[in-house]
Structure formats: C-alpha cells, structure tokens
Amino acid sequence: MNAMTLDPDKPHMMVDNATPALPGPASDGASALAMFAAWQTLAQAAGVCLRTPPPAPTSCCGRGCNGCVWEGFLHAAEFWRQEAHEALKASP
C-alpha cells in the first residue's frame, strides 16, 4: 500500500507514490464538484467507468443544523472518492 501525502503546492490534492496527484477529500460543495470532475477525468483517461457521484443537496435551510444535509453529502462524496481511487488502482 502506498502512502498518501498532501502536495505542498496544491493542498487540495493528494500525492500517491504510484499515481500522479489525486484529488483529495472535499470540504464544501464547490470542492466536491471539482473533485468529482477531476476523478471522472482521471477515470476516463484510464478507461475506468465510475458510478455517478452523489447529487448535491437542494434542501439546506442555511441555519447550520446539527446533521446538516451538507454533512451527509460530504460523507457520501468521500465514500465516492475512495471508491474511485480503488477503481483506478485496480485498473491495468
């Protein structure tokens, strides 16, 4: 298993010794969408089919609720990112 480290020049990107810079975890809606696009581009270039990323929430009230729909979305986005990483690692 390769160690993942932060790229000092691009803190939102992770570096895996066997793979060029990989998109790291999302921290908000915009970074999640960018992360989805980056992983999909990498997968397309590798000929790997990924499942559809989770949709962004549309029902946030904006009051900072405990258990906000955005928290669930970011957890789902991280699960999707990990699956994408595993799919790309498994590709030839």
C-alpha positions in Angstrom: 0.0 0.0 0.0 1.4 3.4 -0.9 1.4 6.3 1.4 -0.7 9.3 0.6 0.6 12.8 1.4 -0.5 16.3 0.7 1.0 18.1 -2.2 2.6 21.3 -0.7 1.9 23.3 -3.8 -1.7 22.2 -4.1 -3.1 21.4 -0.6 -6.4 20.1 -2.1 -4.5 17.4 -4.0 -3.1 14.2 -2.6 0.0 12.6 -3.9 0.3 8.8 -4.2 3.7 7.4 -5.0 2.3 5.1 -7.7 -0.2 7.6 -9.2 0.1 11.3 -10.2 -1.6 13.9 -8.0 -5.0 12.6 -6.9 -7.9 14.8 -5.9 -8.2 14.9 -2.1 -11.3 15.0 0.1 -13.9 17.7 -0.5 -14.5 20.4 2.2 -17.6 22.0 0.7 -20.0 21.8 -2.2 -17.7 23.6 -4.7 -14.7 21.5 -3.9 -16.8 18.3 -4.1 -18.0 19.2 -7.6 -14.4 19.9 -8.6 -13.2 16.7 -7.0 -15.9 14.7 -8.9 -14.8 16.2 -12.2 -11.1 15.6 -11.5 -11.7 11.9 -10.7 -14.0 11.4 -13.6 -11.4 12.9 -15.9 -8.7 10.5 -14.5 -11.1 7.6 -14.8 -12.0 8.4 -18.4 -8.3 8.7 -19.3 -7.7 5.3 -17.7 -10.8 3.7 -19.4 -12.4 3.1 -16.0 -16.2 3.5 -15.5 -17.2 5.1 -12.2 -20.6 5.2 -10.7 -22.4 8.6 -10.7 -21.3 10.9 -7.9 -23.9 11.7 -5.2 -26.1 14.7 -6.0 -25.6 18.0 -4.1 -28.3 18.7 -1.6 -31.2 21.0 -2.6 -33.0 21.2 0.8 -30.5 23.0 3.1 -32.2 25.7 5.2 -28.9 27.5 5.8 -29.3 27.6 9.6 -26.3 25.4 10.4 -28.3 22.5 11.7 -26.6 19.6 13.5 -26.6 16.8 10.9 -27.0 19.3 8.0 -27.7 17.7 4.6 -24.3 19.1 3.5 -22.6 16.9 6.2 -24.2 13.8 4.7 -23.3 14.9 1.2 -19.7 15.4 2.1 -19.6 11.9 3.7 -21.1 10.4 0.6 -18.6 12.4 -1.6 -15.7 11.0 0.4 -17.1 7.4 0.1 -17.4 8.0 -3.7 -13.8 9.4 -3.8 -12.5 6.3 -2.0 -14.4 4.0 -4.4 -13.0 6.0 -7.4 -9.5 5.7 -6.0 -9.8 1.9 -5.6 -11.3 1.5 -9.1 -8.3 3.4 -10.6 -5.8 1.4 -8.5 -7.4 -1.8 -9.8 -7.2 -0.8 -13.4 -4.4 -2.1 -15.6 
